[in-house]
Amino acid sequence: MDFLFNLIYESQTIPFRQGVKFKNYNMVSIISVCAYILALIINGTIGVKTGKSTSDSYHLVVTPPPWAFSIWGIIFTTTLIALLWSIHTVSWSLETHLYFWLYCFTISVWILLWAVNIYLLWKSTLVLDNDDLSIYLMRGAIAFQLGWTSSAQCLNFCICLVHVFGVTQDMISKLVWVCLIIAHSIYLCLAYFHSKQYNKNMLLNFGGYLLSMTWAIMGVAISYNNYSSGRAMNKLK
């Protein structure tokens, strides 16, 4: 525990220079890789089974079709590439590594904490001055994952409304769009504000968010269209 507290203190007091290894760099990098592998194993075994059973038990008419969730393979792959490349090029500050550990923890805990932490992880990389391909890859991979998980936030909220508070599926098929607009507007506004604060190009550093956000919205739109078409057919019968 003292080791962790010392790292937190150093992350806030010792300036980071890209390409220059900080104290305990190798140990910190090993922990980051191990934390990612552990999170991947948990989500690949327990997460897949519980996620499927939860999805089946708390299904929404706007839940994206199964093929939409194939994006997870891309998310985990790009995150791993960004992690290994950043370790090799010494592109992550100690603070970014600490946020990455927190990310690996929250990835298996709760989607709300996860999405908020992913944004904090992305924001912590904006302080880097000498942007190169590895930096853009790192920010893009983080933003790409955030676009999907922020959409999942909305679906989880809608699941709660339906299965806890008794909101109808018909109502939720419309309310989900309000949730998506609000959630994505918040993250996009935050990204715009922090990009200007650190004098960064938002499209280059946060473009991945738009890609996965679009993918998620497309999945919801297809499910919504199928639901609406089914209701229309039932009325004609």
C-alpha positions in Angstrom: 0.0 0.0 0.0 2.9 2.4 0.8 4.2 1.6 -2.7 0.9 2.8 -4.3 0.7 5.9 -2.1 4.3 6.8 -3.1 3.4 6.4 -6.7 0.4 8.6 -6.4 2.5 11.3 -4.6 5.2 11.1 -7.3 2.7 11.3 -10.1 1.6 14.7 -8.7 5.0 16.1 -7.8 7.6 14.9 -10.3 7.4 16.3 -13.8 7.2 13.7 -16.6 9.4 13.9 -19.8 8.4 11.8 -22.8 11.1 9.2 -23.6 12.7 9.4 -20.2 11.8 6.5 -17.8 10.6 7.7 -14.4 11.5 5.9 -11.1 10.1 2.3 -10.9 9.2 2.5 -14.6 9.7 -1.1 -15.4 7.7 -2.3 -12.3 4.9 0.1 -13.1 4.8 -1.1 -16.8 4.7 -4.7 -15.7 1.8 -4.0 -13.3 -0.1 -2.2 -16.1 0.3 -5.2 -18.4 -0.6 -7.7 -15.7 -3.6 -5.6 -14.7 -4.8 -5.5 -18.3 -4.4 -9.3 -18.7 -6.3 -10.0 -15.5 -9.1 -7.7 -16.6 -9.2 -9.4 -20.0 -9.4 -12.8 -18.4 -12.2 -11.8 -16.1 -14.2 -10.2 -18.9 -13.4 -13.1 -21.2 -14.7 -15.7 -18.8 -16.9 -14.5 -16.1 -17.9 -11.3 -17.9 -19.1 -13.1 -21.1 -21.3 -15.5 -19.2 -22.8 -13.0 -16.7 -23.1 -10.4 -19.4 -25.1 -12.7 -21.6 -27.4 -13.9 -18.8 -27.9 -10.3 -17.7 -28.6 -9.2 -21.3 -31.2 -12.0 -21.7 -32.8 -11.3 -18.4 -33.0 -7.5 -18.8 -33.6 -7.2 -22.5 -34.7 -3.9 -24.0 -36.4 -3.4 -27.3 -33.5 -1.0 -28.2 -30.7 -3.4 -27.1 -28.3 -3.5 -30.1 -28.2 -6.8 -32.1 -25.5 -9.4 -31.2 -23.2 -8.4 -34.1 -22.9 -4.9 -32.6 -21.1 -6.3 -29.6 -18.3 -7.6 -31.8 -16.7 -4.2 -31.3 -15.3 -5.5 -28.0 -12.7 -7.5 -29.9 -11.5 -4.3 -31.6 -11.6 -2.3 -28.3 -9.4 -4.8 -26.4 -7.0 -5.2 -29.3 -6.4 -1.5 -29.8 -6.1 -1.0 -26.1 -3.4 -3.7 -25.9 -1.5 -2.2 -28.9 -1.6 1.3 -27.4 -0.4 0.0 -24.0 2.5 -2.0 -25.4 3.5 0.7 -27.8 3.3 3.4 -25.2 5.5 1.3 -22.8 8.1 0.8 -25.5 8.2 4.5 -26.4 7.8 5.7 -22.8 4.8 7.8 -23.7 2.7 7.3 -20.6 3.2 9.4 -17.5 3.0 7.8 -14.1 -0.4 9.4 -13.6 -1.6 7.8 -16.8 -0.4 4.4 -15.7 -2.3 4.9 -12.3 -5.5 5.8 -14.2 -5.0 2.7 -16.3 -4.8 0.5 -13.2 -8.0 2.1 -12.0 -9.5 1.5 -15.5 -8.6 -2.2 -15.3 -10.3 -2.4 -11.9 -13.5 -0.6 -12.9 -13.7 -2.5 -16.2 -15.1 -5.4 -14.1 -17.0 -3.5 -11.5 -19.6 -1.1 -13.0 -20.1 0.5 -16.4 -20.8 4.0 -15.0 -17.5 4.1 -13.1 -15.8 2.6 -16.1 -17.0 5.2 -18.6 -16.1 8.1 -16.2 -12.7 6.6 -15.5 -12.0 6.1 -19.3 -12.5 9.8 -19.8 -10.2 10.7 -17.0 -7.6 8.3 -18.5 -8.0 10.1 -21.9 -7.7 13.5 -20.3 -4.5 12.6 -18.4 -2.8 12.0 -21.7 -3.5 15.6 -23.0 -0.7 17.0 -20.8 1.9 15.3 -23.1 3.5 18.0 -25.3 5.4 16.1 -28.1 2.5 14.4 -29.9 3.6 11.5 -32.2 1.9 8.4 -33.6 2.1 6.5 -30.4 0.4 9.4 -28.5 -2.4 9.6 -31.1 -2.9 5.8 -31.0 -3.1 5.9 -27.2 -5.7 8.7 -27.1 -7.6 7.2 -30.0 -7.8 3.7 -28.4 -9.1 5.2 -25.2 -11.6 7.5 -26.9 -12.8 4.6 -29.1 -13.6 2.5 -26.0 -15.3 5.5 -24.3 -17.7 6.0 -27.2 -19.1 2.5 -26.7 -19.1 2.5 -22.9 -20.8 5.9 -22.7 -23.6 4.4 -24.9 -23.7 1.4 -22.6 -24.3 3.8 -19.7 -27.5 4.9 -21.3 -28.7 1.3 -21.9 -27.9 0.4 -18.3 -29.9 3.4 -17.1 -32.8 2.4 -19.3 -32.6 -1.2 -18.0 -33.0 0.2 -14.4 -36.0 2.3 -15.4 -37.7 -0.7 -17.0 -37.0 -3.5 -14.6 -36.8 -1.5 -11.3 -39.2 1.4 -11.8 -41.7 -0.3 -14.3 -41.2 2.1 -17.2 -42.7 0.5 -20.3 -40.6 -0.8 -23.2 -42.5 1.6 -25.5 -41.6 4.6 -23.4 -38.0 3.4 -23.1 -37.7 3.1 -26.9 -38.1 6.9 -27.1 -36.4 7.8 -23.8 -33.2 6.0 -24.8 -32.6 8.7 -27.5 -32.8 11.4 -24.9 -30.3 9.6 -22.8 -27.9 9.0 -25.7 -28.0 12.7 -26.7 -27.4 13.9 -23.2 -24.5 11.5 -22.4 -22.7 12.0 -25.7 -23.2 15.8 -25.6 -21.6 15.8 -22.1 -18.5 13.8 -23.2 -18.1 15.7 -26.4 -18.4 19.1 -24.7 -15.8 18.0 -22.0 -13.5 16.7 -24.8 -13.8 20.0 -26.6 -13.1 22.1 -23.5 -10.1 20.0 -22.4 -8.7 19.9 -26.0 -8.8 23.7 -26.1 -7.3 23.9 -22.6 -4.3 21.9 -23.7 -4.3 23.3 -27.3 -5.0 19.9 -28.9 -6.8 19.0 -32.1 -10.1 17.4 -30.8 -10.7 15.4 -34.0 -7.3 13.8 -34.1 -7.4 12.9 -30.4 -11.0 12.1 -29.8 -12.1 10.9 -33.3 -12.2 7.3 -32.1 -15.1 8.3 -29.8 -17.2 9.3 -32.8 -16.6 6.0 -34.5 -17.7 3.8 -31.7 -20.5 6.2 -30.7 -21.8 5.9 -34.3 -21.5 2.1 -34.2 -23.5 2.0 -30.9 -26.2 4.4 -32.2 -26.5 2.3 -35.4 -27.1 -0.8 -33.3 -29.8 0.9 -31.2 -31.4 2.4 -34.3 -31.7 -1.0 -36.0 -33.3 -2.5 -32.9 -35.6 0.4 -32.6 -36.6 0.1 -36.2 -37.3 -3.6 -35.8 -39.4 -2.9 -32.7 -41.4 -0.1 -34.5 -41.9 -2.3 -37.6 -43.2 -5.1 -35.4 -45.7 -2.8 -33.6 -46.9 -1.5 -37.0 -47.4 -5.0 -38.3 -49.4 -6.0 -35.1 -51.7 -3.0 -35.6 -52.4 -4.1 -39.1 -53.4 -7.6 -38.0 
